Structures are given as structure tokens and as C-alpha cells.
Amino acid sequence: MKKKIKTILILSILVQLIYIINKYEFHPNNFFNAFKNEYRGNLDLPNETIEIKNIIKKEKLTFFNLSNKFKKNIYLYQRTVEYSYPSKFNEKNDIFFELIGENNNNCKIIKRYVFTQISKCTLK
């Protein structure tokens, strides 16, 4: 009796997995590579987010801050903060990522890139 129940349970799980794979376009490749460093899958990330991640990695920043214009664009803000992990967003950090052409009071532009610029700002 126990063997029958185990067999039915295993078959039921397999049928559910096949259903999930077909219905939700699940790709096993995403599952197996999800734990690899720098794996993005087929995410459609904004150019600013990708550029910030590359700068953070190159400059070895552990904390960063984003300008108010970044914070107002919820999609850009959320993607940038999440994709930049393990570097952390910190509102008390004086190094800001800004969109190109953005000018904030009390800020000095350190370097310009294609989509973003880094500024050092005096916090109040």
C-alpha cells in the first residue's frame, strides 16, 4: 500500500512539473545558472542599471547613493538597487550616481559615463 502511494505521489509531482514548465515557459537553464556569479538570465535591465553595476564592480564600491531623479523613477530605482547587490544603497553616502546632465546643488561631478555620472555631494 505504501509503495502505491509513493508511486502516485511521484507521478503527481512529475505531472505538475511538466505542467509548470509548459505553462510558464520555465527554462531549466535559468534555475541551474541562478547561483552563478554575474548571471543575468534574460532580464531586460535599463542601460543605466547595467552601467552602474559595472562601475561599482570596477571601482569596488561597497555603498552608493542615487540622486533624487533616480529615486523618482521607481522602476529604474528598484532595478538598480536590486541588481547592484552585494553593494548596498545607502542614503548617507556622499557618492551619488546621477543621470547624465543632472545638476544638483552642493554636488561636484567626479566622472561622466555614457548614461550616468558620479558626483560627490555634501549632505545636510
N, C-alpha and C positions, 0 to 999 in steps of 0.2 A: 504494500500500500504506500509506504514512504517513497519507494522508488518511482511509482507512478506520479505522485505529487511533485517530486523533484523534476521529473521529465516534463510535466505540464508547465511548471514554473519556468524552466529554462526555455522551452518553446515560446511561451508567452513573452518573455523578455526579448528573445530574438526577433519576434514579430514586431514588438514595439520599437526596437532599434531600427529595423528596416523601415518602418513607418516614419520615424523621425528623420532618418537620412533622406528619404524621398520627399517628404512634405516640406521640410525646412531647408533643403539644399545644404545639409550638413556635409562638410568636407573633412574627412579624417586627417588630411594634411594639416589643417588648422589646429586640430586637437594635439597632434604629436609635436608640432613645432611651437606651440604656445609657450612652452617653458624654455625655449632657446632665447638667448640674449639678442636683443635688437630685432626680433621677429615682429613684423607689422601685419602680416597677412594681406588681405586686400582692402585695408582701410583706406578710405578716401579722406585724407587729412589735409587741412589748409597748408599752403606753402609756408606761411608764417610759422606755423607749429613745427614743421619739419626743420626749418632753418634754425629756430630757437633750440631745438633738441640737439642739432649738430654743433651749435655754438657752445651750449652747456657742456657737451661731451669734450669738445676741443679745449675749452678754457678750464675744464674741471671744476665747474661751479657746483656747490652743494645747495645753495639757496639763490633764489631770484625773485624779482618782483615784476609786476606788469603794470603798465600805465592805465589810467582811467579809461582811455579809449578802448584798450583791450578788454577791460573788465565789463564795459557796457555791451560788448558783443558776446553774449552768453555762450554761443556755440564755439567761437574762437577761444574764449577764456577756458571753458571746460575741457576742450580737446588739448590745449596747450598744457594745462596743469596736469592732466592725467598722463599724457604722452611723455612729459618731461621727467616722470619718475625714473630713477630714485632721487633726482634733485627735487627740492621742495620749494613750493611757493611760500614766500614769507613777506607779509606786508611791511615789516620793519626793516627789510633790507634796502639799502640805498642804491643798489644796482637795478635799474629798470630796463625792461625790454619795451620799446615803443614801436609803433608803426612808422614807416618812412614818412618824413615830413612833419611829424608831430612835434610841436614845440610846447614844452611845459615850463612854467615858472620854476626858478630855483634848480634847474637841471642843466647839466653840461654834457653834450654829446661826446661819447668816448670813441665810438666807431659806428660806421654805417655799413649795412649789408644790402642785399638785394631787396628784401621785403621788410626788414626790421632794422632798428638801430638800438645801440646800448647807450644808456645815459646814466650819469651819476647825479643823484638828486639829494638835496638837503631836506631831510624830513623834519616836520614840525612836531 
